[in-house]
Amino acid sequence: MITKWNKREKQIGLVIDNMAGILDDVDALSGGDLEVLPLLDDGREAE
């Protein structure tokens, strides 16, 4: 069970990292006008 949970935890970490990358890409495409969603907040201040 611990092995399965560790594998799942790594997968969740990868999903979070990929979502952060997508968010950065969309932010770059929008010219920085993208509002940061609280659930996806990576520590940046909303302008």
Jmol script that loads the backbone (N, CA, C; Angstrom):
load data "model"
ATOM      1  N   MET A   1       0.825  -1.196   0.000  1.00  0.00           N
ATOM      2  CA  MET A   1       0.000   0.000   0.000  1.00  0.00           C
ATOM      3  C   MET A   1       0.874   1.266   0.000  1.00  0.00           C
ATOM      4  N   ILE A   2       1.941   1.248   0.783  1.00  0.00           N
ATOM      5  CA  ILE A   2       2.832   2.416   0.851  1.00  0.00           C
ATOM      6  C   ILE A   2       3.485   2.659  -0.499  1.00  0.00           C
ATOM      7  N   THR A   3       3.883   1.597  -1.177  1.00  0.00           N
ATOM      8  CA  THR A   3       4.507   1.738  -2.497  1.00  0.00           C
ATOM      9  C   THR A   3       3.538   2.361  -3.489  1.00  0.00           C
ATOM     10  N   LYS A   4       2.286   1.906  -3.470  1.00  0.00           N
ATOM     11  CA  LYS A   4       1.278   2.468  -4.372  1.00  0.00           C
ATOM     12  C   LYS A   4       1.033   3.940  -4.064  1.00  0.00           C
ATOM     13  N   TRP A   5       0.976   4.272  -2.770  1.00  0.00           N
ATOM     14  CA  TRP A   5       0.736   5.665  -2.384  1.00  0.00           C
ATOM     15  C   TRP A   5       1.907   6.555  -2.819  1.00  0.00           C
ATOM     16  N   ASN A   6       3.136   6.089  -2.645  1.00  0.00           N
ATOM     17  CA  ASN A   6       4.304   6.863  -3.060  1.00  0.00           C
ATOM     18  C   ASN A   6       4.293   7.114  -4.564  1.00  0.00           C
ATOM     19  N   LYS A   7       3.905   6.089  -5.330  1.00  0.00           N
ATOM     20  CA  LYS A   7       3.819   6.246  -6.780  1.00  0.00           C
ATOM     21  C   LYS A   7       2.753   7.278  -7.136  1.00  0.00           C
ATOM     22  N   ARG A   8       1.599   7.199  -6.483  1.00  0.00           N
ATOM     23  CA  ARG A   8       0.498   8.135  -6.743  1.00  0.00           C
ATOM     24  C   ARG A   8       0.910   9.554  -6.360  1.00  0.00           C
ATOM     25  N   GLU A   9       1.632   9.694  -5.249  1.00  0.00           N
ATOM     26  CA  GLU A   9       2.092  11.007  -4.792  1.00  0.00           C
ATOM     27  C   GLU A   9       3.035  11.638  -5.822  1.00  0.00           C
ATOM     28  N   LYS A  10       3.908  10.842  -6.407  1.00  0.00           N
ATOM     29  CA  LYS A  10       4.811  11.344  -7.459  1.00  0.00           C
ATOM     30  C   LYS A  10       4.008  11.780  -8.685  1.00  0.00           C
ATOM     31  N   GLN A  11       2.982  11.002  -9.043  1.00  0.00           N
ATOM     32  CA  GLN A  11       2.147  11.360 -10.183  1.00  0.00           C
ATOM     33  C   GLN A  11       1.419  12.678  -9.936  1.00  0.00           C
ATOM     34  N   ILE A  12       0.918  12.863  -8.737  1.00  0.00           N
ATOM     35  CA  ILE A  12       0.233  14.110  -8.394  1.00  0.00           C
ATOM     36  C   ILE A  12       1.202  15.279  -8.474  1.00  0.00           C
ATOM     37  N   GLY A  13       2.422  15.080  -8.003  1.00  0.00           N
ATOM     38  CA  GLY A  13       3.450  16.126  -8.090  1.00  0.00           C
ATOM     39  C   GLY A  13       3.729  16.513  -9.537  1.00  0.00           C
ATOM     40  N   LEU A  14       3.794  15.535 -10.414  1.00  0.00           N
ATOM     41  CA  LEU A  14       4.021  15.804 -11.840  1.00  0.00           C
ATOM     42  C   LEU A  14       2.861  16.582 -12.447  1.00  0.00           C
ATOM     43  N   VAL A  15       1.638  16.228 -12.075  1.00  0.00           N
ATOM     44  CA  VAL A  15       0.467  16.946 -12.575  1.00  0.00           C
ATOM     45  C   VAL A  15       0.512  18.405 -12.124  1.00  0.00           C
ATOM     46  N   ILE A  16       0.846  18.629 -10.867  1.00  0.00           N
ATOM     47  CA  ILE A  16       0.926  19.994 -10.343  1.00  0.00           C
ATOM     48  C   ILE A  16       2.006  20.782 -11.076  1.00  0.00           C
ATOM     49  N   ASP A  17       3.168  20.168 -11.288  1.00  0.00           N
ATOM     50  CA  ASP A  17       4.251  20.838 -12.020  1.00  0.00           C
ATOM     51  C   ASP A  17       3.832  21.173 -13.447  1.00  0.00           C
ATOM     52  N   ASN A  18       3.150  20.238 -14.106  1.00  0.00           N
ATOM     53  CA  ASN A  18       2.697  20.474 -15.482  1.00  0.00           C
ATOM     54  C   ASN A  18       1.647  21.572 -15.542  1.00  0.00           C
ATOM     55  N   MET A  19       0.741  21.593 -14.571  1.00  0.00           N
ATOM     56  CA  MET A  19      -0.275  22.648 -14.538  1.00  0.00           C
ATOM     57  C   MET A  19       0.370  24.015 -14.315  1.00  0.00           C
ATOM     58  N   ALA A  20       1.397  24.068 -13.486  1.00  0.00           N
ATOM     59  CA  ALA A  20       2.108  25.328 -13.264  1.00  0.00           C
ATOM     60  C   ALA A  20       2.763  25.792 -14.564  1.00  0.00           C
ATOM     61  N   GLY A  21       3.316  24.843 -15.324  1.00  0.00           N
ATOM     62  CA  GLY A  21       3.919  25.180 -16.606  1.00  0.00           C
ATOM     63  C   GLY A  21       2.894  25.707 -17.596  1.00  0.00           C
ATOM     64  N   ILE A  22       1.741  25.070 -17.638  1.00  0.00           N
ATOM     65  CA  ILE A  22       0.667  25.521 -18.527  1.00  0.00           C
ATOM     66  C   ILE A  22       0.208  26.916 -18.120  1.00  0.00           C
ATOM     67  N   LEU A  23       0.058  27.141 -16.826  1.00  0.00           N
ATOM     68  CA  LEU A  23      -0.354  28.450 -16.326  1.00  0.00           C
ATOM     69  C   LEU A  23       0.655  29.528 -16.738  1.00  0.00           C
ATOM     70  N   ASP A  24       1.935  29.218 -16.624  1.00  0.00           N
ATOM     71  CA  ASP A  24       2.964  30.175 -17.046  1.00  0.00           C
ATOM     72  C   ASP A  24       2.902  30.445 -18.543  1.00  0.00           C
ATOM     73  N   ASP A  25       2.668  29.390 -19.339  1.00  0.00           N
ATOM     74  CA  ASP A  25       2.563  29.559 -20.788  1.00  0.00           C
ATOM     75  C   ASP A  25       1.367  30.445 -21.157  1.00  0.00           C
ATOM     76  N   VAL A  26       0.229  30.187 -20.536  1.00  0.00           N
ATOM     77  CA  VAL A  26      -0.961  30.989 -20.813  1.00  0.00           C
ATOM     78  C   VAL A  26      -0.742  32.434 -20.367  1.00  0.00           C
ATOM     79  N   ASP A  27      -0.091  32.608 -19.224  1.00  0.00           N
ATOM     80  CA  ASP A  27       0.207  33.953 -18.727  1.00  0.00           C
ATOM     81  C   ASP A  27       1.108  34.691 -19.712  1.00  0.00           C
ATOM     82  N   ALA A  28       2.107  34.006 -20.259  1.00  0.00           N
ATOM     83  CA  ALA A  28       3.002  34.627 -21.235  1.00  0.00           C
ATOM     84  C   ALA A  28       2.241  34.992 -22.506  1.00  0.00           C
ATOM     85  N   LEU A  29       1.356  34.104 -22.948  1.00  0.00           N
ATOM     86  CA  LEU A  29       0.580  34.376 -24.160  1.00  0.00           C
ATOM     87  C   LEU A  29      -0.394  35.537 -23.971  1.00  0.00           C
ATOM     88  N   SER A  30      -0.859  35.718 -22.744  1.00  0.00           N
ATOM     89  CA  SER A  30      -1.820  36.788 -22.481  1.00  0.00           C
ATOM     90  C   SER A  30      -1.122  38.112 -22.200  1.00  0.00           C
ATOM     91  N   GLY A  31       0.180  38.125 -22.252  1.00  0.00           N
ATOM     92  CA  GLY A  31       0.929  39.353 -22.004  1.00  0.00           C
ATOM     93  C   GLY A  31       0.957  39.744 -20.539  1.00  0.00           C
ATOM     94  N   GLY A  32       0.752  38.783 -19.653  1.00  0.00           N
ATOM     95  CA  GLY A  32       0.792  39.045 -18.226  1.00  0.00           C
ATOM     96  C   GLY A  32      -0.512  39.556 -17.656  1.00  0.00           C
ATOM     97  N   ASP A  33      -1.583  39.522 -18.457  1.00  0.00           N
ATOM     98  CA  ASP A  33      -2.886  40.017 -17.995  1.00  0.00           C
ATOM     99  C   ASP A  33      -3.730  38.947 -17.303  1.00  0.00           C
ATOM    100  N   LEU A  34      -3.180  37.770 -17.143  1.00  0.00           N
ATOM    101  CA  LEU A  34      -3.919  36.671 -16.548  1.00  0.00           C
ATOM    102  C   LEU A  34      -4.026  36.867 -15.035  1.00  0.00           C
ATOM    103  N   GLU A  35      -5.246  36.725 -14.508  1.00  0.00           N
ATOM    104  CA  GLU A  35      -5.431  36.798 -13.064  1.00  0.00           C
ATOM    105  C   GLU A  35      -5.065  35.453 -12.450  1.00  0.00           C
ATOM    106  N   VAL A  36      -4.390  35.488 -11.320  1.00  0.00           N
ATOM    107  CA  VAL A  36      -3.994  34.257 -10.652  1.00  0.00           C
ATOM    108  C   VAL A  36      -5.181  33.700  -9.895  1.00  0.00           C
ATOM    109  N   LEU A  37      -5.495  32.443 -10.150  1.00  0.00           N
ATOM    110  CA  LEU A  37      -6.586  31.773  -9.450  1.00  0.00           C
ATOM    111  C   LEU A  37      -6.077  31.295  -8.094  1.00  0.00           C
ATOM    112  N   PRO A  38      -6.845  31.485  -7.032  1.00  0.00           N
ATOM    113  CA  PRO A  38      -6.371  31.105  -5.702  1.00  0.00           C
ATOM    114  C   PRO A  38      -5.928  29.644  -5.598  1.00  0.00           C
ATOM    115  N   LEU A  39      -6.611  28.731  -6.260  1.00  0.00           N
ATOM    116  CA  LEU A  39      -6.248  27.318  -6.173  1.00  0.00           C
ATOM    117  C   LEU A  39      -4.976  26.999  -6.922  1.00  0.00           C
ATOM    118  N   LEU A  40      -4.620  27.841  -7.886  1.00  0.00           N
ATOM    119  CA  LEU A  40      -3.411  27.610  -8.668  1.00  0.00           C
ATOM    120  C   LEU A  40      -2.312  28.590  -8.301  1.00  0.00           C
ATOM    121  N   ASP A  41      -2.508  29.324  -7.220  1.00  0.00           N
ATOM    122  CA  ASP A  41      -1.566  30.351  -6.822  1.00  0.00           C
ATOM    123  C   ASP A  41      -0.197  29.741  -6.556  1.00  0.00           C
ATOM    124  N   ASP A  42       0.794  30.272  -7.222  1.00  0.00           N
ATOM    125  CA  ASP A  42       2.167  29.802  -7.019  1.00  0.00           C
ATOM    126  C   ASP A  42       2.989  30.796  -6.218  1.00  0.00           C
ATOM    127  N   GLY A  43       2.326  31.681  -5.486  1.00  0.00           N
ATOM    128  CA  GLY A  43       3.025  32.640  -4.654  1.00  0.00           C
ATOM    129  C   GLY A  43       3.123  34.020  -5.248  1.00  0.00           C
ATOM    130  N   ARG A  44       2.687  34.155  -6.521  1.00  0.00           N
ATOM    131  CA  ARG A  44       2.741  35.464  -7.163  1.00  0.00           C
ATOM    132  C   ARG A  44       1.597  36.319  -6.657  1.00  0.00           C
ATOM    133  N   GLU A  45       1.838  37.602  -6.565  1.00  0.00           N
ATOM    134  CA  GLU A  45       0.796  38.545  -6.168  1.00  0.00           C
ATOM    135  C   GLU A  45      -0.058  38.892  -7.377  1.00  0.00           C
ATOM    136  N   ALA A  46      -1.365  38.923  -7.213  1.00  0.00           N
ATOM    137  CA  ALA A  46      -2.258  39.371  -8.283  1.00  0.00           C
ATOM    138  C   ALA A  46      -2.145  40.874  -8.423  1.00  0.00           C
ATOM    139  N   GLU A  47      -2.081  41.337  -9.663  1.00  0.00           N
ATOM    140  CA  GLU A  47      -1.927  42.776  -9.910  1.00  0.00           C
ATOM    141  C   GLU A  47      -3.260  43.440 -10.086  1.00  0.00           C
TER     142      GLU A  47
END
end "model"
wireframe off; spacefill off
backbone 0.3
color backbone group
